[in-house]
């Protein structure tokens, strides 16, 4: 039997602009994870149990574009595992789906590692990341690759499309409250809408993306130095630029405001936007108060994560 686990993730800053080559920062969120177990099966075929998405089926009954089927089929062809071995695959995930926490990428990465180890063909992180990016492209149109990268390496990353992956050090521990609006919003749509804005006025949006790039650059610096209060200011600025890109929503704006009023040092939407999650930077002593205020104001769930 082989097992593998991959964490969730959040984007600290730079989402959307990252699709246009600007840098973004993302961190793993280890409180939530996807876990995969692969074992042999006496009967013929590949049986998949993924209770979180209510999937209990033989591989050959799934549509070929089913995300899980597509990971298995593509990986087995890539590794020349034909005919396919008889297997039982169990997938458990505590990462909420379609909310910007990287659930798809985490399942892909954990499944890829567990299957390749089972075949005695373990892949390097670089190979896992490259494969997961190809899978992301099948489902998300023009993804930047930030999700698969942070989930594969499970470290804070400073990510720019096409550039070597850079991890960065964290000068002083900081605390983030992640709050789920409970609204599921496909990233593909918000990315597509930003694309339309950009196509209609490239000059204007390139300038906005440059401002986001300055924020990501400065955020990396302040995190490395441990200047946490300044990180909060940068997060607020980034949220304002995301509002301009039309990827915030009344609910996200309201909860961002609630977090700030409850004492957060800064707050912003995280990920594709329109719904999904927001993040608030807090003094550790304030984490509970900010979480409670967000839940009272309608957040469906909160996760407190320490970045160190
Ligand atoms: O919604 P998420 O967390 O998967 O993040 C998407 C981030 C975007 O920058 C909006 C898109 C991308 O591919 O980078």
Boltz pocket constraint, residues with backbone or C-beta under 6 A from the ligand:
constraints:
  - pocket:
      binder: B
      contacts: [[A, 9], [A, 11], [A, 14], [A, 15], [A, 16], [A, 17], [A, 18], [A, 19], [A, 99], [A, 100], [A, 101], [A, 102], [A, 142], [A, 143], [A, 144], [A, 145], [A, 146], [A, 147], [A, 187], [A, 191], [A, 270], [A, 271], [A, 272], [A, 273]]
      max_distance: 6.0
